[in-house]
Amino acid sequence: MYLLTLRDKKDEGAYAVQDDDGDKVLFLFEEEDDATRYAMMLEMQNNEKEMDVMEVDDDLAIKTCKMHNYKYAVITSNDIVIPPKNDQI
């Protein structure tokens, strides 16, 4: 799986989206191309923020999210995700 990080802040964690309840949700992409495409859309919306795509172990990423009660969503090749508006990042 693949997740996104801010290029200059990789050590600070992964990019997450805020859901309707105000909770952060980590996107785990099954396909690198989908993660790259989403990163490009984010960069176009936020010129100052450059994103990197990082490969992670599927099981470890999900176990870590569950262990810390962190919400996550697995984005498959059949899913369409659009970045939130600038004020939601």
N, C-alpha and C positions, 0 to 999 in steps of 0.2 A: 504494500500500500504506500501511498504518498501523502504527505502533508505539506503545508506551506509555512514558511518562516519569513520574517522581515530580513532582508539581506544583511543589514548591518547590526541586527540584534538576534542572531541565531541562538545564542545561549539563553535568551530570555523566554523562550518557549515558542509554541506553534501558534499560527494564526487561527482564531476562532471567530465564529459569527454569533451575534446576539439574537436569541429567539424572541418570540412575542412576549414571553414571561420575563425577559431581562436576563436570562441565563445564557452563558456562553456555551457554544456547541462546536466541538472540534470536527472539521471535515476531514475524513480519511478517504482519499480517492483510490479506487481500484486501478485506474489507468493513469500512467504518467502524462499522457497527452491531455487528458481532462484536467489534471492538476495544473499543467502548464497553461492551458487555455484560460482557466479561472484566474491564475496569477496574472496573466496578461490583461484580463479585464479589470482586475483590481488596480494594476499599474496605470491603465488608461484613465481610470476614475480619480486616482490619487497620484498625480505626477511625482510627488516627493517620496513615495514609498515604493521601493523595489523589492520584489518577492523572489524567494528561492524555493524550488521544489526539492523535497528531501524524502528519500526512500526510507521506510521504517518496516520493521517486522510486524506482520499482521496481528499475530496472537499477542505479542508483547504490547503493542499499542492499545489494543482493546482491553487487555488485562489491566494495564496501567490506568486507563480511564475508569474502569469499574472499581478498582481498588481505591481511587481517590474521589469516587462519586462524581466524575466529570462526564457531562453529556457529550456524545459523539454521534456522528452520522456517517455511514459508509456510503459513498457516492459511487454508484455503478456506472457502467458505460451507457445504461438506459436512462439515467437521471439527467435532468437539466437543472443546473444551479446558476443563479445570477447573483453577483455581488450586491450587498446592500448599498443604499445611497451613502454618499460621503460622510454624512453626519452619524452614521451607525457603526463606523469602524473604530 
